Amino acid sequence: MDPNILGIVVGLVTLLFLLSGMPIAFALGFPSVIFIILFMDRMQFDLMAHIVYEGINDFGLLAIPLFILMGATIAATKSGSDLYEGLHRWLHRLPGGLAVSNIFSCAIFAALCGSSPATAAAIGSMGIPEMRKRGYPDSLATGCIVAGGTLGILIPPSVTMIVYGIATQTSIGKLFIAGIIPGIMLTLLMSIWVVIYSQWARLKEAREPVNPALTAGAEFFDTVTYTWKEKFSALSRVAPFIFLIMIIMGSLYGGWATPSEAAGVGSVAAFFLVIVIYRLRLKDYKNILHMTIKESTMIMLIIATSFLFGAVLTKLYITQSIINHIVASGFSKWMLMFLINVFLLILGCFLPPVAIILILAPILHPILMKYGFDPIWFGVIMTINMEVGLITPPVGLNLYIVQGIAPDVPLSRVLMGSIPFVIILLLGIVICSIWPELTLWLPHKMITR
C-alpha cells in the first residue's frame, strides 16, 4: 500500500481510538499492534516488548516522577492559599488586584508543582470564592484562574517540557530555561489585561448607579490596607518553597545538575520543608505517594506506547513520506509554521498535551530542522499551543476544574471570561515568533552539563 494512503488510514484509526474515551496509552497501543499484525512480519511483532522497553529506558525520564513527587508534596499543603494571601497583600492596591494576585500566584505555584490542573485547583479553590465574595464578575474570577493555571506547563519545571525533550532528543535543561521569559511575559500580559478591565469597570461604576447585590462591600471597587508586618508575615511560609525553585533553576542554568538530579534534590527538599512548615498527617503522605504513582504510571505508559506507535510509523515509511511530501509542497517557512500552529490548536481541543507531543513531535522535529527552526524555540511555541488547549472545549481540563470549584457559574460564563486570555496566549505565540530571542537568549547563555 502507498505510504501516504497508509498514513491516512493509520491516522484515522488512531484518532478513532483516541476519541473513543479509552485511556491514551491503550488508544496508541492497540492501533500499533493491529498495524504490526496486518502489515509487518512476525519478527516485528516479537520485538514489540523490546521497543516499549527501550522507549522508557532513558535516564532523563527519571525527572518525571521526581518532579511529580515534588509537586504532589507541595500541592498537599496550604502553600497555595498562603501564596495567594501573601501576594494579595502586596498587590491589593492595583485595579483588580485580587485577580492579579491570583494570576501571579498561579505563575509561582506552577513553578512549584509543574501541573496546570493542580495549579488551577490549588489557587482557584481559595481565589475564586474570595473574588466572587468581594464583587468580582464571575467571568473574570473564573477566567483568570482558568488561564493562570495553564502556566503550569510552561514555567519550569514542566512535565510537558520533559516529554517534548525526550521525544525530540532536545536538552530538557535548556527547554526549562527557555520557558522562563515567555512565562513571565504571559503572566504580565494577563495581569495587564485584568488591570485594564478592572479600571474600565471602576470608571463605568463611577458613571452609573452601582448594583448593591454585586458590589456591596466589594474590594473590586474599594481598597483595604495592610501594614508592612502583615505583608511580610504572609510570605514567610511560602518563601522557602520559592527559594527552592530558584535553587533548582540556578543549578540547571549554571550546569551544576542535570534535570533528573535537580528533580531528586527538589523532591527531597520539598518533602522536608513540608514536614517542618506544615506538619502533615500520615494520611496526607499516603495521598502524596498515591498521586505520584498514579500520575507517573499514566505518563510512562503513554510514553512507552507512543514509542511503539512511532516505530510503526517509521517502519511503514509513513513518517518519511509525510516529511518528503511537506518539504516538496513548497510552503514558505512561516506559512508552514502557521499551518502547524493551526493544526496544534485544533488537536488541543480534543487531546491532552502529553499525547499530542508524543504523537507529533517526532514527526515535526525533522521537518522543522529542514526549515531551519530551533527545536528549543518550537518546544516553547508548542507548549503555549497546549496551554490554549487546556482552556478550550470539549477537553479543556482547566474549564471543568474551575467549574467544579464554582458549580453555580455556567460554563458559558467561564468560557466568556477565558476568551481574552486565549487571545493573550495566541499573542504570546506571535511575539515569540517575531522575537525568538525572548525564548533563546537564556538557553544560549546557559552552561550545560
Buried (B, 14 or more C-beta within 10 A) or exposed (E): EEBBEBBEBBBEBBBEBBEEEEEBBBBBBBBBBBBBEEBBEEEBEEBBEEBBEEBEEEEBBBBBBBBBBBBBBBBBBBBBBBBBBBBBBBBBEBBBBBBBBBBBBBBBBBBBBBBBBBBBBBBBBBBBEBBBEBBBBBBBBBBBBBBBBBBBBBBBBBBBBBBBBBBBEBBBBBBBBBBBBBBBBBBBBBBEBBBEBBEEBEEEBEEEEEEEEEBEEBBBBEEEEBEEEEBBEBBEBBEBBBEBBEBBBEBBBEEEBBBBBBBBBBBBBBBEBBEEBBEBEEEBBEBBEEBBBEBBEBBBBBBBBBBBBBBBBEBBBBBEBBBBEBBEEEBEEEEBBEEBBEBBBEBBEBBBBBBBBBBBBBBBBBBBEEBEBBBBBBBBBBBBBBBBBBBBEEBBBBBBBBBEBBEEBEBEBBBBBBBBBBEBBBBBBEBBBEEBEBBBBBBEEBEEE
